Amino acid sequence: EWNTERIQNAIKVTPFQLGLTNQLYKCELEKDKMELDEKKFDELNMEVMVRVFGEGSEEMLNREEEIHIMQQVNEDYVKCRFNNGIVVTFFPGECLRPRALTD
């Protein structure tokens, strides 16, 4: 059902400025652009985070190991992989800043 023009036109992309090396984008469906009842919209909507890996970041960490650990924590967390990134389930929350880790 996602491969329709109506759905593709309803995808909202929000860039995040939190990554140290990655480019991060939250993708979700915009409810007001969909002509669905509440139940059907909730069934169809999936908030995801697209992570485009930063250039040279693979030198700082092992991407295969990182993805393996993510899948160990939650096997459905990683939705798909592509050459220079991954798509993962979006979980709302707050990003920890270094100062928060010392308090």
C-alpha positions in Angstrom: 0.0 0.0 0.0 3.0 2.3 0.4 3.7 2.3 -3.3 1.0 4.7 -4.3 1.2 8.4 -5.2 -1.3 9.3 -2.5 0.9 7.8 0.2 4.1 9.1 -1.3 2.7 12.6 -1.3 1.7 12.3 2.4 5.2 11.4 3.6 6.6 14.1 5.9 10.4 14.3 6.2 11.9 16.2 9.1 15.7 16.6 9.3 17.4 16.3 12.7 20.5 18.2 13.6 21.6 15.8 16.4 24.0 13.4 14.7 27.7 13.8 15.1 28.5 12.2 11.7 25.2 10.9 10.4 22.5 12.8 8.6 19.2 12.0 10.3 15.7 12.3 8.9 12.4 11.3 10.6 9.8 10.1 8.1 6.1 9.7 8.8 2.7 10.0 7.2 0.8 13.3 7.5 -2.6 12.5 8.8 -4.3 15.5 7.2 -3.2 14.4 3.8 -4.6 11.0 4.1 -8.3 10.1 3.6 -8.4 7.3 6.1 -10.3 6.7 9.3 -8.3 6.7 12.5 -7.9 2.9 12.8 -6.6 2.5 9.2 -4.2 5.4 9.5 -2.8 4.0 12.7 -2.3 0.6 11.0 -0.6 2.2 8.0 1.5 4.8 9.7 5.1 3.9 10.7 7.5 6.5 12.0 11.0 5.7 10.9 14.4 7.4 11.2 16.6 7.4 8.1 20.3 7.4 9.0 22.7 8.4 6.2 26.2 7.5 7.5 28.7 10.3 7.5 31.8 10.1 5.3 34.6 8.2 7.0 32.4 7.3 10.0 33.1 3.6 9.4 36.6 4.3 10.5 35.3 5.2 14.0 33.0 2.2 14.4 32.1 -1.1 12.9 28.8 -0.7 11.2 28.1 -4.4 10.9 28.6 -4.8 14.7 26.4 -1.8 15.4 23.6 -3.2 13.3 24.0 -6.6 14.9 23.7 -5.1 18.4 20.6 -3.1 17.3 19.0 -6.4 16.1 19.9 -8.2 19.3 18.0 -5.5 21.3 15.0 -5.5 19.0 14.9 -7.7 15.9 12.3 -5.4 14.2 14.3 -2.2 14.9 16.2 -2.2 11.7 13.7 -1.9 8.8 16.2 -1.9 5.9 19.7 -1.2 4.9 21.2 0.6 1.9 24.8 1.3 0.8 25.5 4.2 3.1 22.8 4.0 5.7 19.9 2.3 7.4 16.2 2.9 8.2 15.2 2.2 11.8 12.1 2.4 13.9 11.7 5.9 15.3 11.3 6.2 19.1 10.4 9.6 20.4 12.6 10.9 23.2 15.3 13.4 24.1 18.9 13.2 22.9 21.4 13.0 25.8 23.9 15.8 25.8 27.4 15.3 27.3 26.5 17.5 30.3 23.5 15.3 31.2 25.9 12.3 31.4 28.0 14.0 34.1 25.1 15.2 36.3 
